[in-house]
Amino acid sequence: MTQNEKLRVDKWLWHARFFKTRTLAAKVVTGGHLRVNSRKTEKSSTCVVAGDVLTFAQEKRIRVIKVIALGTRRGPASEAQLLYEDLSPPQEYDPSIPKFDGKGRPTKKDRRAIQHLRESDT
C-alpha cells in the first residue's frame, strides 16, 4: 500500500491485533468508544491513514495509538507491531489490588505445624 491509501478503522484494528475478530473491533467503533484524531467516531467505515492517532479503551486501560502503516493482512504479532506506535501512558500499579506472592494452600507439613500450634495453645 502506498502512503496516501486509506483503510477502514475496524479492519486496521484487526490487522494490528488489538481485537481478536473484526466484529469485536467494529463493536467498539459503533459503540462510540473510539476516537480518531480526538474526534469521536461511530462508523466502522471511517478510514484511517498513516499518522492518525486512535484512542480507545481496552481491558481497563486507555490506549493511545499512532498509525504508522496500514498493512495488507493480519499477520503475526511481530508484523502487527510495525503498524503502530504505542503512545499510551505506562500502566500504573494499583496497591489496592493484592499481588499474588506465589503461596497457595499450605503443605501437609505446614498444616501439621499449624495444628500443633493450635493444640498447644489450648
N, CA, C and O atoms as a DFTB+ gen file, in Angstrom:
488 C
 N C O
     1  1       0.833      -1.178       0.000
     2  2       0.000       0.000       0.000
     3  2       0.879       1.243       0.000
     4  3       1.933       1.279       0.635
     5  1       0.440       2.228      -0.701
     6  2       1.204       3.469      -0.742
     7  2       0.807       4.366       0.417
     8  3      -0.138       4.063       1.145
     9  1       1.518       5.458       0.591
    10  2       1.307       6.335       1.735
    11  2      -0.058       7.016       1.730
    12  3      -0.599       7.285       2.802
    13  1      -0.637       7.306       0.558
    14  2      -1.893       8.058       0.518
    15  2      -3.130       7.162       0.534
    16  3      -4.242       7.667       0.381
    17  1      -2.977       5.869       0.710
    18  2      -4.135       4.982       0.758
    19  2      -4.766       5.007       2.132
    20  3      -4.136       5.374       3.124
    21  1      -6.039       4.605       2.167
    22  2      -6.800       4.581       3.412
    23  2      -7.240       3.157       3.698
    24  3      -7.248       2.307       2.808
    25  1      -7.607       2.903       4.955
    26  2      -8.098       1.596       5.370
    27  2      -9.164       1.807       6.434
    28  3      -9.045       2.696       7.278
    29  1     -10.208       0.983       6.388
    30  2     -11.271       1.086       7.391
    31  2     -10.683       0.900       8.785
    32  3      -9.781       0.087       8.984
    33  1     -11.201       1.658       9.742
    34  2     -10.636       1.628      11.091
    35  2     -10.838       0.269      11.757
    36  3      -9.954      -0.190      12.480
    37  1     -11.978      -0.385      11.533
    38  2     -12.192      -1.700      12.148
    39  2     -11.231      -2.731      11.575
    40  3     -10.741      -3.603      12.293
    41  1     -10.968      -2.626      10.296
    42  2     -10.045      -3.554       9.647
    43  2      -8.609      -3.312      10.133
    44  3      -7.855      -4.261      10.350
    45  1      -8.237      -2.034      10.303
    46  2      -6.893      -1.731      10.778
    47  2      -6.697      -2.229      12.208
    48  3      -5.649      -2.795      12.519
    49  1      -7.681      -2.032      13.081
    50  2      -7.577      -2.512      14.465
    51  2      -7.419      -4.030      14.506
    52  3      -6.703      -4.567      15.351
    53  1      -8.091      -4.709      13.589
    54  2      -7.987      -6.164      13.497
    55  2      -6.612      -6.563      12.960
    56  3      -5.993      -7.489      13.483
    57  1      -6.127      -5.872      11.919
    58  2      -4.796      -6.152      11.355
    59  2      -3.710      -5.951      12.405
    60  3      -2.754      -6.723      12.473
    61  1      -3.863      -4.904      13.229
    62  2      -2.843      -4.574      14.229
    63  2      -2.982      -5.428      15.487
    64  3      -2.228      -5.254      16.443
    65  1      -3.949      -6.353      15.486
    66  2      -4.150      -7.335      16.554
    67  2      -4.559      -6.726      17.893
    68  3      -4.186      -7.242      18.947
    69  1      -5.317      -5.639      17.861
    70  2      -5.878      -5.099      19.095
    71  2      -7.137      -5.859      19.481
    72  3      -7.506      -5.905      20.655
    73  1      -7.797      -6.458      18.491
    74  2      -9.004      -7.237      18.733
    75  2      -8.886      -8.559      17.996
    76  3      -8.298      -8.638      16.917
    77  1      -9.459      -9.601      18.600
    78  2      -9.349     -10.947      18.058
    79  2     -10.127     -11.115      16.759
    80  3      -9.698     -11.842      15.863
    81  1     -11.272     -10.441      16.657
    82  2     -12.070     -10.529      15.435
    83  2     -12.395      -9.129      14.941
    84  3     -12.366      -8.161      15.700
    85  1     -12.701      -9.045      13.672
    86  2     -13.072      -7.760      13.092
    87  2     -14.418      -7.302      13.641
    88  3     -14.670      -6.102      13.752
    89  1     -15.286      -8.256      13.985
    90  2     -16.589      -7.927      14.556
    91  2     -16.425      -7.231      15.903
    92  3     -17.135      -6.265      16.183
    93  1     -15.503      -7.701      16.740
    94  2     -15.245      -7.044      18.024
    95  2     -14.723      -5.624      17.817
    96  3     -15.111      -4.702      18.535
    97  1     -13.847      -5.455      16.839
    98  2     -13.328      -4.122      16.537
    99  2     -14.461      -3.208      16.077
   100  3     -14.517      -2.041      16.464
   101  1     -15.358      -3.737      15.255
   102  2     -16.482      -2.941      14.763
   103  2     -17.424      -2.556      15.904
   104  3     -17.975      -1.455      15.904
   105  1     -17.614      -3.452      16.875
   106  2     -18.490      -3.147      18.017
   107  2     -17.928      -2.005      18.857
   108  3     -18.685      -1.168      19.347
   109  1     -16.625      -1.963      19.027
   110  2     -16.006      -0.874      19.777
   111  2     -16.230       0.449      19.051
   112  3     -16.529       1.467      19.675
   113  1     -16.083       0.422      17.735
   114  2     -16.255       1.641      16.951
   115  2     -17.711       2.086      16.959
   116  3     -17.995       3.253      17.233
   117  1     -18.635       1.182      16.666
   118  2     -20.053       1.559      16.601
   119  2     -20.612       1.902      17.976
   120  3     -21.617       2.606      18.073
   121  1     -19.984       1.424      19.027
   122  2     -20.414       1.761      20.381
   123  2     -19.960       3.148      20.805
   124  3     -20.306       3.606      21.894
   125  1     -19.196       3.816      19.965
   126  2     -18.738       5.165      20.277
   127  2     -17.564       5.204      21.231
   128  3     -17.346       6.211      21.905
   129  1     -16.802       4.119      21.297
   130  2     -15.685       4.034      22.234
   131  2     -14.331       4.285      21.569
   132  3     -13.292       3.945      22.135
   133  1     -14.336       4.873      20.383
   134  2     -13.094       5.109      19.651
   135  2     -13.038       6.557      19.200
   136  3     -14.039       7.131      18.771
   137  1     -11.853       7.137      19.303
   138  2     -11.627       8.494      18.796
   139  2     -10.503       8.429      17.767
   140  3      -9.475       7.786      17.978
   141  1     -10.729       9.111      16.655
   142  2      -9.713       9.224      15.617
   143  2      -9.305      10.687      15.577
   144  3     -10.123      11.553      15.268
   145  1      -8.059      10.966      15.883
   146  2      -7.553      12.340      15.966
   147  2      -8.425      13.198      16.878
   148  3      -8.796      14.314      16.514
   149  1      -8.749      12.688      18.045
   150  2      -9.532      13.359      19.093
   151  2     -10.998      13.585      18.737
   152  3     -11.697      14.299      19.457
   153  1     -11.476      12.997      17.647
   154  2     -12.895      13.108      17.280
   155  2     -13.560      11.758      17.439
   156  3     -13.089      10.750      16.914
   157  1     -14.670      11.752      18.175
   158  2     -15.410      10.509      18.393
   159  2     -15.999      10.039      17.067
   160  3     -16.544      10.837      16.304
   161  1     -15.887       8.754      16.802
   162  2     -16.462       8.181      15.587
   163  2     -17.312       6.978      15.955
   164  3     -16.976       6.223      16.868
   165  1     -18.414       6.805      15.240
   166  2     -19.311       5.679      15.493
   167  2     -19.543       4.846      14.240
   168  3     -20.446       4.009      14.204
   169  1     -18.733       5.073      13.218
   170  2     -18.892       4.319      11.972
   171  2     -17.652       3.476      11.721
   172  3     -16.527       3.976      11.741
   173  1     -17.875       2.203      11.487
   174  2     -16.760       1.295      11.202
   175  2     -16.102       1.618       9.872
   176  3     -14.951       1.253       9.631
   177  1     -16.839       2.304       9.016
   178  2     -16.315       2.624       7.694
   179  2     -15.391       3.839       7.708
   180  3     -14.860       4.218       6.664
   181  1     -15.193       4.448       8.863
   182  2     -14.262       5.568       8.969
   183  2     -12.878       5.088       8.547
   184  3     -12.417       4.030       8.977
   185  1     -12.228       5.872       7.707
   186  2     -10.919       5.467       7.196
   187  2      -9.794       6.107       8.000
   188  3      -9.911       7.236       8.479
   189  1      -8.715       5.369       8.136
   190  2      -7.512       5.884       8.793
   191  2      -6.379       5.916       7.784
   192  3      -6.336       5.119       6.847
   193  1      -5.469       6.844       7.990
   194  2      -4.271       6.949       7.168
   195  2      -3.076       6.983       8.111
   196  3      -3.235       7.181       9.316
   197  1      -1.900       6.794       7.573
   198  2      -0.691       6.843       8.390
   199  2      -0.581       8.221       9.031
   200  3      -0.748       9.242       8.363
   201  1      -0.298       8.240      10.328
   202  2      -0.185       9.497      11.057
   203  2      -1.378       9.786      11.951
   204  3      -1.292      10.651      12.822
   205  1      -2.491       9.082      11.758
   206  2      -3.667       9.273      12.608
   207  2      -3.393       8.736      14.010
   208  3      -2.602       7.811      14.193
   209  1      -4.064       9.336      14.998
   210  2      -3.941       8.894      16.388
   211  2      -5.286       8.346      16.827
   212  3      -6.299       9.042      16.750
   213  1      -5.303       7.096      17.289
   214  2      -6.519       6.432      17.751
   215  2      -6.484       6.334      19.270
   216  3      -5.447       6.032      19.860
   217  1      -7.630       6.594      19.897
   218  2      -7.759       6.487      21.349
   219  2      -8.962       5.618      21.650
   220  3     -10.064       5.890      21.172
   221  1      -8.759       4.559      22.451
   222  2      -9.856       3.668      22.811
   223  2      -9.513       2.944      24.103
   224  3      -8.351       2.859      24.499
   225  1     -10.551       2.423      24.752
   226  2     -10.365       1.673      25.996
   227  2     -10.212       0.196      25.668
   228  3     -10.888      -0.340      24.790
   229  1      -9.308      -0.447      26.393
   230  2      -9.109      -1.879      26.207
   231  2      -8.653      -2.478      27.532
   232  3      -7.572      -2.162      28.028
   233  1      -9.491      -3.348      28.102
   234  2      -9.171      -4.049      29.349
   235  2      -8.756      -3.096      30.469
   236  3      -7.632      -3.183      30.964
   237  1      -9.627      -2.208      30.867
   238  2      -9.411      -1.265      31.973
   239  2      -8.214      -0.355      31.727
   240  3      -7.577       0.095      32.679
   241  1      -7.908      -0.084      30.490
   242  2      -6.753       0.726      30.137
   243  2      -7.101       1.585      28.933
   244  3      -7.797       1.125      28.028
   245  1      -6.633       2.809      28.908
   246  2      -6.841       3.687      27.762
   247  2      -5.640       3.537      26.841
   248  3      -4.497       3.739      27.252
   249  1      -5.910       3.183      25.597
   250  2      -4.838       3.011      24.612
   251  2      -4.797       4.228      23.701
   252  3      -5.832       4.658      23.191
   253  1      -3.615       4.782      23.495
   254  2      -3.386       5.872      22.552
   255  2      -2.381       5.335      21.544
   256  3      -1.227       5.062      21.875
   257  1      -2.842       5.191      20.311
   258  2      -2.056       4.521      19.275
   259  2      -1.880       5.447      18.077
   260  3      -2.841       6.053      17.605
   261  1      -0.653       5.550      17.593
   262  2      -0.389       6.318      16.375
   263  2      -0.202       5.331      15.230
   264  3       0.617       4.415      15.317
   265  1      -0.964       5.521      14.160
   266  2      -0.896       4.644      12.991
   267  2       0.369       4.990      12.206
   268  3       0.547       6.128      11.770
   269  1       1.239       4.006      12.031
   270  2       2.467       4.213      11.261
   271  2       2.297       3.683       9.842
   272  3       2.701       4.330       8.875
   273  1       1.694       2.500       9.725
   274  2       1.467       1.883       8.419
   275  2       0.104       1.220       8.424
   276  3      -0.474       0.990       9.486
   277  1      -0.415       0.909       7.239
   278  2      -1.748       0.331       7.143
   279  2      -1.745      -1.185       7.115
   280  3      -2.636      -1.802       7.699
   281  1      -0.811      -1.789       6.482
   282  2      -0.763      -3.249       6.421
   283  2      -1.699      -3.797       5.359
   284  3      -2.667      -3.146       4.964
   285  1      -1.396      -4.998       4.906
   286  2      -2.210      -5.629       3.862
   287  2      -2.915      -6.874       4.350
   288  3      -3.843      -7.358       3.702
   289  1      -2.483      -7.403       5.500
   290  2      -3.096      -8.625       6.020
   291  2      -2.921      -8.668       7.529
   292  3      -2.170      -7.881       8.104
   293  1      -3.627      -9.601       8.162
   294  2      -3.462      -9.822       9.599
   295  2      -2.359     -10.859       9.755
   296  3      -2.603     -12.062       9.667
   297  1      -1.171     -10.390       9.982
   298  2      -0.028     -11.275      10.074
   299  2       0.308     -11.611      11.511
   300  3      -0.510     -11.400      12.406
   301  1       1.505     -12.133      11.743
   302  2       1.928     -12.463      13.104
   303  2       2.103     -11.197      13.948
   304  3       2.153     -10.087      13.419
   305  1       2.194     -11.381      15.249
   306  2       2.284     -10.249      16.170
   307  2       3.501      -9.372      15.882
   308  3       3.432      -8.149      16.009
   309  1       4.601      -9.987      15.500
   310  2       5.807      -9.205      15.204
   311  2       5.577      -8.275      14.013
   312  3       6.101      -7.161      13.982
   313  1       4.804      -8.725      13.048
   314  2       4.474      -7.904      11.883
   315  2       3.454      -6.827      12.258
   316  3       3.524      -5.702      11.763
   317  1       2.518      -7.169      13.125
   318  2       1.474      -6.225      13.532
   319  2       2.058      -5.067      14.339
   320  3       1.556      -3.947      14.248
   321  1       3.095      -5.309      15.118
   322  2       3.690      -4.251      15.935
   323  2       4.369      -3.180      15.097
   324  3       4.629      -2.082      15.590
   325  1       4.655      -3.479      13.857
   326  2       5.269      -2.496      12.969
   327  2       4.247      -1.516      12.410
   328  3       4.622      -0.521      11.789
   329  1       2.966      -1.779      12.621
   330  2       1.906      -0.931      12.076
   331  2       1.597       0.275      12.949
   332  3       0.938       1.207      12.487
   333  1       2.055       0.286      14.204
   334  2       1.664       1.363      15.115
   335  2       2.766       1.691      16.113
   336  3       3.724       0.941      16.302
   337  1       2.585       2.852      16.744
   338  2       3.446       3.274      17.848
   339  2       2.532       3.498      19.045
   340  3       1.539       4.218      18.942
   341  1       2.854       2.897      20.159
   342  2       2.015       2.999      21.352
   343  2       2.402       4.248      22.137
   344  3       3.514       4.341      22.657
   345  1       1.475       5.211      22.220
   346  2       1.702       6.453      22.949
   347  2       1.017       6.440      24.312
   348  3       0.978       7.461      24.999
   349  1       0.480       5.291      24.704
   350  2      -0.263       5.172      25.956
   351  2       0.646       5.446      27.145
   352  3       1.825       5.094      27.127
   353  1       0.091       6.079      28.187
   354  2       0.894       6.245      29.401
   355  2       1.153       4.881      30.022
   356  3       0.341       3.970      29.864
   357  1       2.268       4.723      30.724
   358  2       2.555       3.423      31.333
   359  2       1.470       3.044      32.334
   360  3       0.908       3.898      33.020
   361  1       1.193       1.764      32.400
   362  2       0.148       1.270      33.286
   363  2       0.615       1.426      34.730
   364  3       1.696       0.968      35.101
   365  1      -0.222       2.082      35.539
   366  2       0.143       2.345      36.922
   367  2      -0.169       1.140      37.797
   368  3      -1.124       0.404      37.551
   369  1       0.648       0.955      38.816
   370  2       0.440      -0.128      39.772
   371  2      -0.598       0.322      40.782
   372  3      -0.479       1.407      41.351
   373  1      -1.606      -0.493      41.012
   374  2      -2.666      -0.182      41.962
   375  2      -2.421      -0.984      43.235
   376  3      -2.618      -2.199      43.236
   377  1      -1.990      -0.326      44.332
   378  2      -1.681      -1.077      45.552
   379  2      -2.908      -1.687      46.218
   380  3      -2.768      -2.559      47.076
   381  1      -4.107      -1.248      45.842
   382  2      -5.304      -1.817      46.461
   383  2      -5.579      -3.234      45.968
   384  3      -6.306      -3.988      46.615
   385  1      -5.004      -3.596      44.834
   386  2      -5.175      -4.945      44.309
   387  2      -4.075      -5.825      44.902
   388  3      -2.893      -5.553      44.693
   389  1      -4.442      -6.865      45.629
   390  2      -3.406      -7.703      46.243
   391  2      -2.603      -8.449      45.180
   392  3      -3.151      -8.953      44.199
   393  1      -1.321      -8.503      45.396
   394  2      -0.435      -9.196      44.471
   395  2      -0.263     -10.636      44.944
   396  3      -0.069     -10.888      46.134
   397  1      -0.334     -11.568      44.016
   398  2      -0.152     -12.974      44.350
   399  2       1.327     -13.211      44.607
   400  3       2.161     -12.976      43.733
   401  1       1.650     -13.676      45.805
   402  2       3.047     -13.860      46.170
   403  2       3.542     -15.283      45.956
   404  3       4.649     -15.624      46.372
   405  1       2.731     -16.116      45.313
   406  2       3.160     -17.465      44.995
   407  2       2.823     -18.489      46.048
   408  3       3.053     -19.680      45.840
   409  1       2.287     -18.063      47.172
   410  2       1.947     -19.012      48.228
   411  2       0.482     -19.387      48.089
   412  3      -0.391     -18.521      48.034
   413  1       0.231     -20.644      48.034
   414  2      -1.131     -21.140      47.921
   415  2      -1.515     -21.890      49.180
   416  3      -1.273     -21.430      50.296
   417  1      -2.096     -23.011      48.991
   418  2      -2.516     -23.851      50.106
   419  2      -1.280     -24.359      50.852
   420  3      -0.279     -24.707      50.225
   421  1      -1.344     -24.404      52.201
   422  2      -0.179     -24.903      52.945
   423  2       0.084     -26.382      52.647
   424  3      -0.834     -27.147      52.352
   425  1       1.342     -26.754      52.732
   426  2       1.699     -28.155      52.516
   427  2       1.264     -28.974      53.727
   428  3       0.861     -28.428      54.754
   429  1       1.351     -30.276      53.587
   430  2       0.943     -31.166      54.680
   431  2       1.797     -30.899      55.924
   432  3       1.292     -30.903      57.047
   433  1       3.075     -30.671      55.712
   434  2       3.977     -30.384      56.829
   435  2       3.567     -29.082      57.522
   436  3       3.542     -29.008      58.751
   437  1       3.242     -28.049      56.720
   438  2       2.803     -26.773      57.286
   439  2       1.489     -26.922      58.042
   440  3       1.322     -26.336      59.113
   441  1       0.556     -27.697      57.500
   442  2      -0.734     -27.898      58.169
   443  2      -0.547     -28.588      59.518
   444  3      -1.207     -28.237      60.496
   445  1       0.343     -29.558      59.568
   446  2       0.613     -30.252      60.838
   447  2       1.220     -29.292      61.857
   448  3       0.884     -29.343      63.040
   449  1       2.117     -28.415      61.395
   450  2       2.726     -27.436      62.300
   451  2       1.675     -26.461      62.824
   452  3       1.695     -26.107      64.003
   453  1       0.763     -26.026      61.966
   454  2      -0.319     -25.128      62.383
   455  2      -1.220     -25.824      63.390
   456  3      -1.599     -25.242      64.407
   457  1      -1.560     -27.072      63.098
   458  2      -2.423     -27.835      64.006
   459  2      -1.732     -28.024      65.360
   460  3      -2.370     -27.922      66.407
   461  1      -0.438     -28.298      65.332
   462  2       0.316     -28.476      66.569
   463  2       0.318     -27.182      67.394
   464  3       0.187     -27.233      68.617
   465  1       0.464     -26.026      66.737
   466  2       0.428     -24.740      67.437
   467  2      -0.944     -24.477      68.046
   468  3      -1.041     -23.975      69.166
   469  1      -1.989     -24.807      67.325
   470  2      -3.348     -24.588      67.831
   471  2      -3.636     -25.478      69.041
   472  3      -4.273     -25.045      70.001
   473  1      -3.167     -26.709      68.986
   474  2      -3.400     -27.638      70.097
   475  2      -2.593     -27.239      71.330
   476  3      -3.044     -27.432      72.459
   477  1      -1.406     -26.686      71.117
   478  2      -0.572     -26.297      72.255
   479  2      -1.103     -25.042      72.949
   480  3      -0.800     -24.817      74.121
   481  1      -1.891     -24.221      72.246
   482  2      -2.480     -23.015      72.837
   483  2      -3.625     -23.344      73.780
   484  3      -3.905     -22.565      74.691
   485  1      -4.286     -24.463      73.593
   486  2      -5.451     -24.803      74.425
   487  2      -5.094     -25.574      75.646
   488  3      -5.972     -25.926      76.434
